[in-house]
Amino acid sequence: MIAAGATRPPEVRIWFADLQALSPALEAAEAEHGLLSRSERDWSSQSLPENRRWRRLARIGLRVVLARSGAARAQGGEFDADANGKPVLPGTALAFNASHAGSSALYVISAHGPVGIDLESDRSVALGERRRAMMEVAATALLSGQRPATFLQAWTCLESFAKARGSGIGALLTELGITAGGTMALTDADVSVRAGAILSGSNLEIRPLKVPPTFYACVAVPRPIFDEGLIVRSLEAAHLDLTAAGVSAI
């Protein structure tokens, strides 16, 4: 439901990509449209470790969704960094963010201000129980009282919020007091109050996303938030046909 006074949902699009399944189509799109920049093409080598392969495919996927959204210089343009070090694409007003976990990637594109997204797959995390608990408390506050289903869900909440702010998760954890000393000095209530104040001071809202089993994800987007903008679309091979989408090859 659209909030009173709003005229339309914000232009937010979220895409989930199975990089393994899309590998041939992604490489075909790169070959036809010259999506990667010169520096990104240096990543290309059969001898590179597998994680570098996923990094390359994830970047091609990001450029595909940017091109489909009409972003200038999505084809071959070098990314720049804003004052906080967050990637931007010169020549477009679109905000975007990406995350990849193994052979899968998640993208968010917005025409209405900074966004952040994070994707995690099932894995163990070496972290003390007290710090884990504090992060879950902070995530609950950032999610307006909705307790994360798992620790990894809490992590994606904090990470997506930090990425949208451009601060990085390390700076956010320090603000929250979730440091080695903070585990002894702060109560759960202290952490919750700090997280609530940080959220109130932003123009962001954070929501968990529905992604395939064994994955966890959250997105941070500008207020007001609309459910229409939180649908996770599956990036399919047909979406990579940029010519059919009206994107000219260069």
Phi, psi and omega in degrees: 000135179278133182297152179301134178091346178275143182263332180195158178295151175294152182278085178241132177230134180237133182232137172250131183237127169273097187295327178297310182293326184270358187311309180297318181291323177295315180294325177294319178296321178296317181295322183281321190251357179058051187288318184287148175283173181299317181292325180290331179293341177292344178287342189281116175190137178295339183272355181289149177301160184301322182295332176289328176297314180296324179299315179297311181296322178298322180289322175299316179301318178299317180292328176297311183291329175293317179296319179296334179272001177086018182291128175294142176066019174295334180267095172087351180288142178284138173287148175247186178228141177279189184298336180264003180086008181278136182298138174224159178246108181305141177094000177226146177270357181291138171263149182206163174203155183216155175211143174224145179232108183061235184265022178231152181221156180226134183232147171226134178237134182221142174259007188231037173113175187302144179225160175216147180215148177216140180233131176228146173253163180308126178196162176272148181236121180278096183208140180299150184300321182293317179293322176300315181296320179295321178294323177293322176296315180297317180296321178300319178293319179293332178268020177056042174096354179276113183288131178299146182292326182217170176298320180296327174295319177298318179300315181295328177297309181295318182295314181296320179296315180297321180293321178295322178287337183081014185267335188086150186290331179298315179295321179296316180297324177294317177300323181284346182084014181271074180233176180303317178286328182294333181297335180261333188270335188248145173267170176301321180297321178299314181296318180298318179295317179298315180297318179298320180292320179295318178296315181298329181279357179255173173252032188244155171227143185242136179223142170292153180243150175275111180233168182304155178306149183078001175244155176226142183204150172221157176228145174242124183225160179295147172284153354284151183258141181235137182301331179300331182273359183252009177286125178272114179268142177276124177284118183249165181303324180298329180290341183274357175278085185290334177297316178295332179277000177090014178263124183278144176287152178239000000 
